[in-house]
Amino acid sequence: MAGYGPPPNSKRHRRNADPLASAAVTVSADGTVEAPSLPNASTYSRHTRAWYRTWCASPQAQAFTVTDWQRLHMLAPLVDQYFNEPRKDLLAEIRLNEGLLGATHVDRLRARITITPPASQSIEADSAAGDTPEVARLDERRRRLGGGAS
């Protein structure tokens, strides 16, 4: 006997269909974005400018509107403060805002953002060719610690 209860009925249908299913967004991993420049970029540290460039190059940035870019511009001073003097309260605010923009895999699942893989390149070749030295060092550190590259 396979399971408990009555056998499935072919006439039953789901009544709680996902109302946001049509709100899903698909972006390309190798798509380009015309991102606005970071206001007063010269006043920020190189780490903050690298953070902003990372967001500009991210696939989810293809779906950003004016208000999303404005949020990143408002967040830049906090990121700069965090790089100068890391504090939990700053990190919490940064994580909250970045999460709303789709920073992590789980954030993108919640926002229904799907990233299609690059057309012809492998992920390894992509990351080796375009990483900043900071990212390359982090990847190397992860490999040594046994976590693999993400």
trRosetta pair geometry for C-beta under 8 A, 3 or more apart (Angstrom, degrees):
i j d omega theta_ij theta_ji phi_ij phi_ji
6 9 7.6 16 120 -41 118 95
8 12 7.3 -112 -174 33 77 126
9 12 4.6 91 80 -19 102 105
14 17 5.6 111 109 -69 109 74
17 21 7.2 -58 163 -10 91 134
18 21 4.2 102 92 -49 110 97
20 23 4.4 -48 -170 29 80 124
20 24 7.8 111 141 -46 79 68
20 112 6.6 -164 136 -26 110 153
21 24 6.6 -20 -179 -21 43 108
23 112 6.0 97 99 67 83 150
24 112 4.1 -107 -109 160 69 117
24 113 7.7 175 -164 -80 66 25
24 114 6.5 24 176 -6 111 109
25 63 4.9 47 174 -108 150 150
25 111 7.4 -29 31 137 115 95
25 112 6.4 108 17 107 71 82
25 113 5.0 -17 71 -110 102 69
25 114 7.1 178 91 25 49 70
26 113 7.8 153 -92 -163 28 50
26 114 4.6 -22 -108 71 76 103
26 115 7.8 164 -159 -87 59 20
26 116 6.2 47 179 -31 103 103
27 31 5.9 -104 179 24 85 146
27 59 4.6 144 114 162 121 94
27 60 6.1 167 33 -97 159 37
27 62 4.3 149 -139 57 120 130
27 63 5.8 -102 -65 -31 126 102
27 113 6.6 -6 9 -170 110 97
27 114 7.4 160 25 82 62 51
27 115 5.6 -26 73 -109 86 67
27 116 7.3 -157 94 15 35 81
28 31 3.7 114 66 -40 101 103
28 59 6.5 -146 88 -142 34 108
28 62 7.0 80 37 -41 72 169
28 115 7.4 84 -163 -161 9 67
28 116 5.2 -32 -113 59 59 104
28 118 7.7 86 172 -102 88 48
29 59 5.1 -50 -111 -82 43 137
29 115 5.2 79 -71 168 84 106
29 116 6.2 -126 -8 86 86 52
29 117 5.5 -9 9 -146 142 28
29 118 4.8 -88 87 -53 116 70
29 126 7.9 -16 145 -145 121 167
30 118 4.2 81 -38 -121 119 90
30 119 6.3 -77 36 1 145 86
30 121 7.4 116 -78 32 136 115
31 59 6.2 91 39 -136 103 75
31 62 4.8 19 107 -82 142 142
33 56 6.2 -158 83 -176 123 65
33 57 7.6 -164 35 -103 114 25
33 61 4.5 -34 -71 115 172 111
33 62 5.5 -128 -80 -82 104 58
33 64 7.4 52 -151 32 138 113
35 55 7.8 131 -134 107 152 82
35 56 3.8 -108 15 -135 169 102
35 61 6.3 -25 -82 173 115 137
35 64 7.9 39 -111 63 87 144
35 69 7.0 167 -155 -114 78 119
36 69 5.3 82 30 -179 117 147
36 73 7.9 -28 92 -61 123 124
37 41 6.4 -79 167 -32 97 132
38 41 4.2 99 80 -85 102 97
38 44 7.0 -48 135 16 140 145
38 49 6.7 -152 41 -120 155 71
38 52 4.7 6 -69 179 136 167
38 73 6.7 170 -142 -110 65 80
38 76 6.1 130 -157 -103 117 156
39 73 5.7 51 18 -150 108 121
40 43 4.6 -12 159 18 103 121
40 44 7.2 108 115 -22 81 91
41 44 5.9 -62 -161 30 44 110
41 49 5.8 78 -169 -108 100 108
41 52 7.5 -121 -120 60 104 158
44 48 3.9 -102 173 84 120 133
44 49 5.5 146 96 -50 115 82
44 52 7.8 75 98 -12 161 132
44 76 6.2 -66 -94 170 146 112
44 80 5.0 -114 -138 -93 90 129
45 48 4.9 98 56 6 77 99
45 49 7.2 -143 97 -1 42 87
45 80 5.7 147 13 -139 96 86
45 83 5.4 -140 62 100 147 140
45 84 6.9 172 -34 -61 144 88
46 49 5.6 -54 -146 41 37 112
46 50 6.2 41 152 -22 67 105
47 50 5.6 -53 -148 36 30 112
47 51 6.4 38 149 -24 63 102
47 79 7.9 -151 118 150 92 97
47 80 7.9 141 78 -116 94 56
47 83 4.3 162 88 -140 141 152
47 134 7.9 116 -118 -91 80 164
48 51 5.4 -46 -148 31 35 117
48 52 6.6 34 152 -17 64 102
48 76 5.9 89 -180 -164 118 83
48 79 5.1 131 -123 108 92 107
48 80 4.3 -7 -73 -82 150 81
48 83 6.0 -132 -51 10 85 146
49 52 5.7 -51 -150 36 34 111
49 53 6.4 36 150 -19 65 104
50 53 5.6 -51 -145 37 34 112
50 54 6.4 42 152 -26 64 102
50 132 6.0 81 -147 -134 122 178
50 134 6.5 68 163 27 161 144
51 54 5.7 -52 -154 29 29 115
51 55 6.8 27 150 -14 62 103
51 76 7.8 159 87 -122 120 73
51 79 5.3 -147 93 172 165 148
51 83 8.0 -139 -27 -52 135 131
52 55 5.7 -53 -153 36 36 110
52 56 6.4 37 149 -20 67 105
52 72 6.7 116 -126 163 85 119
52 76 6.3 13 -73 -105 119 112
53 56 5.4 -52 -146 37 35 115
53 57 6.2 24 157 -11 67 110
54 57 6.0 -65 -147 44 27 103
54 58 6.5 45 150 -46 63 99
55 58 5.5 -38 -148 5 34 120
55 61 6.1 120 159 -77 65 123
55 72 5.7 168 130 -129 162 142
55 101 7.6 0 -142 136 116 148
56 61 5.9 112 -148 -142 26 170
57 61 7.2 90 53 19 11 145
58 61 4.8 112 68 -17 81 101
59 62 6.2 -31 179 2 52 113
59 115 4.6 81 104 -126 158 117
60 63 5.9 -52 -172 34 60 106
60 64 7.3 83 133 -46 71 88
60 101 6.8 128 120 155 134 76
60 102 4.2 -165 -147 89 163 138
60 108 6.6 -128 -80 -104 132 109
60 113 5.5 24 -113 178 105 156
60 115 7.4 -69 -57 -76 74 110
61 64 5.0 -24 -157 -8 54 124
61 68 8.0 177 -133 125 60 133
63 68 8.0 82 106 -15 68 170
63 113 6.7 -135 18 -120 156 115
64 68 3.8 -131 -150 85 89 139
64 69 5.7 99 154 -47 129 80
64 101 7.5 13 -99 -150 103 104
65 68 5.3 104 47 4 58 101
65 69 7.6 -122 103 1 34 88
66 69 6.0 -58 -154 38 34 108
66 70 6.2 37 149 -23 67 108
67 70 5.2 -49 -144 35 36 117
67 71 6.5 45 152 -25 65 98
68 71 5.6 -47 -154 28 33 114
68 72 6.9 32 149 -15 62 101
68 101 6.1 119 -155 -120 104 102
69 72 5.6 -52 -154 36 37 111
69 73 6.4 38 148 -19 67 104
70 73 5.5 -53 -148 37 35 113
70 74 6.3 33 153 -17 66 105
71 74 5.8 -57 -148 39 31 109
71 75 6.2 29 153 -20 65 111
71 97 6.1 -174 170 -168 111 112
71 100 7.5 -100 175 89 160 122
71 101 6.7 -174 96 -67 137 120
72 75 5.5 -59 -144 39 31 113
72 76 6.7 54 153 -45 63 90
72 101 7.3 71 -66 -95 95 162
73 76 5.8 -29 -154 -2 33 119
74 77 7.6 -51 179 22 39 99
75 78 5.5 -62 -165 42 55 112
75 79 6.0 56 142 -24 83 105
75 93 8.0 -175 -131 133 90 95
75 94 6.4 110 -168 -121 112 72
75 97 5.2 -173 -95 112 133 155
75 98 7.6 132 -169 -57 161 77
76 79 5.6 -55 -144 37 33 112
76 80 6.2 36 156 -21 66 105
77 80 5.5 -53 -146 36 33 114
77 81 6.4 36 153 -20 65 102
78 81 5.6 -50 -149 35 34 112
78 82 6.3 36 151 -22 65 105
78 90 5.5 177 -175 -153 92 92
78 93 5.8 -96 -169 98 155 124
78 94 5.7 -170 121 -71 119 92
79 82 5.5 -53 -149 35 32 114
79 83 6.5 30 153 -17 65 103
79 94 6.0 108 -84 -116 76 129
80 83 5.9 -53 -148 35 31 108
80 84 6.5 26 153 -14 63 108
81 84 5.8 -63 -151 41 31 109
81 85 6.6 -43 174 48 68 86
81 87 7.8 -35 135 22 103 111
81 90 5.7 -141 98 -123 109 147
82 85 7.5 -94 -138 71 21 47
82 86 5.6 43 -172 -110 70 58
82 87 6.9 -116 -114 33 70 70
82 90 4.3 -174 -82 131 96 133
82 91 6.2 119 -133 -69 131 67
82 94 6.2 -26 -36 -33 159 148
83 86 7.6 30 -100 -66 17 78
86 90 7.2 -141 -154 64 43 125
86 91 6.9 32 -164 -50 86 114
87 90 4.6 86 65 9 91 105
87 91 6.9 -164 90 -7 45 88
88 91 5.6 -59 -146 40 32 111
88 92 6.1 37 156 -25 68 105
89 92 5.7 -49 -146 32 31 115
89 93 6.7 28 156 -15 62 105
90 93 6.0 -59 -152 38 32 107
90 94 6.2 29 153 -18 67 109
91 94 5.6 -56 -144 39 32 111
91 95 6.0 32 158 -19 67 108
92 95 5.9 -55 -144 37 26 109
92 96 6.4 30 155 -22 61 107
93 96 5.7 -52 -147 33 30 114
93 97 6.5 21 158 -10 64 108
94 97 6.1 -63 -150 42 28 104
94 98 5.9 22 157 -14 67 113
95 98 5.8 -57 -137 43 28 107
95 99 6.0 36 159 -27 64 108
95 103 7.7 -118 -146 54 56 156
96 99 5.9 -57 -153 31 23 114
96 100 6.9 23 152 -18 59 104
97 100 5.8 -53 -155 31 35 112
97 101 6.8 23 151 -10 64 108
98 101 5.6 -64 -154 43 38 108
98 103 3.8 36 152 -49 100 144
98 107 7.7 -81 127 -92 70 172
99 102 7.8 67 -174 -58 31 15
99 103 5.7 -64 -80 27 39 109
99 104 6.9 -17 -112 19 76 100
99 107 4.6 -150 -155 -105 65 129
100 107 7.6 -88 -40 -158 12 120
101 107 7.7 19 71 154 44 140
102 107 4.9 170 -133 121 35 108
102 108 4.6 67 -159 -85 100 75
102 111 5.1 -84 -85 39 101 153
102 113 5.1 13 -130 23 145 156
103 107 5.3 54 45 36 62 159
104 107 4.6 101 52 5 73 104
104 108 7.1 -140 96 -3 40 86
105 108 5.9 -59 -153 37 30 109
105 109 6.5 33 149 -21 65 103
106 109 5.5 -48 -148 32 36 114
106 110 6.5 36 153 -18 65 103
107 110 5.8 -55 -152 36 31 111
107 111 6.2 16 154 -6 66 112
108 111 5.7 -61 -139 49 33 103
108 113 4.2 -86 -156 66 87 105
108 114 7.7 135 159 -73 111 28
108 115 7.1 -24 -175 -20 155 103
109 112 7.5 25 -179 -76 31 36
109 113 7.9 -77 -50 45 20 70
117 123 7.7 -77 -145 -61 107 94
118 121 4.7 -21 110 51 143 90
118 123 7.8 155 19 -78 114 57
118 126 6.1 158 -6 -77 155 140
121 125 5.0 -125 -169 82 97 118
121 126 4.9 112 127 -61 129 93
122 125 4.8 90 57 10 85 101
122 126 6.8 -147 93 -8 43 89
123 126 5.5 -56 -147 37 33 116
123 127 6.2 25 160 -15 68 107
124 127 6.2 -60 -146 38 26 103
124 128 6.2 21 159 -16 64 111
124 149 7.8 109 -110 65 75 146
125 128 5.9 -58 -143 39 29 108
125 129 6.2 22 161 -17 65 113
126 129 6.2 -68 -150 37 23 105
126 130 6.3 -26 173 19 62 115
127 130 6.9 -80 -133 51 23 82
127 131 5.5 35 178 -48 66 114
127 135 7.7 -128 -166 139 93 124
127 139 7.0 132 156 -92 130 158
127 149 6.6 143 118 159 165 143
128 131 6.9 -37 -123 7 16 112
131 135 4.1 -130 -162 87 103 119
131 136 4.6 131 115 -56 132 83
131 139 7.0 -54 -137 -5 165 137
132 135 4.9 93 51 8 76 101
132 136 7.1 -140 93 -5 38 89
133 136 5.5 -55 -145 38 34 114
133 137 6.3 36 156 -21 67 104
134 137 5.9 -55 -152 35 30 110
134 138 6.5 29 151 -18 64 105
135 138 5.6 -53 -149 36 34 111
135 139 6.3 36 152 -20 67 104
136 139 5.7 -52 -148 36 31 112
136 140 6.4 32 153 -19 64 106
137 140 5.7 -54 -148 37 32 112
137 141 6.3 34 152 -21 65 106
138 141 5.6 -54 -148 36 32 113
138 142 6.4 34 153 -20 65 104
139 142 5.7 -52 -149 34 32 112
139 143 6.5 35 152 -21 64 103
139 149 4.5 19 -149 -117 103 104
139 150 8.0 -150 -110 29 81 59
140 143 5.7 -52 -150 33 33 113
140 144 6.5 31 153 -17 65 104
141 144 5.8 -54 -150 36 32 109
141 145 6.3 21 155 -10 65 111
142 145 5.8 -64 -146 45 30 105
142 147 4.2 -82 -167 72 87 108
142 148 6.3 -43 140 76 110 25
142 149 5.9 127 84 -92 132 45
142 150 6.9 -116 -167 -5 169 89
143 146 7.8 47 177 -67 28 19
143 147 7.5 -87 -66 57 23 66
143 148 6.7 47 -98 -116 62 24
143 149 6.4 -4 -61 -50 94 81
147 150 7.5 -36 139 -36 105 103
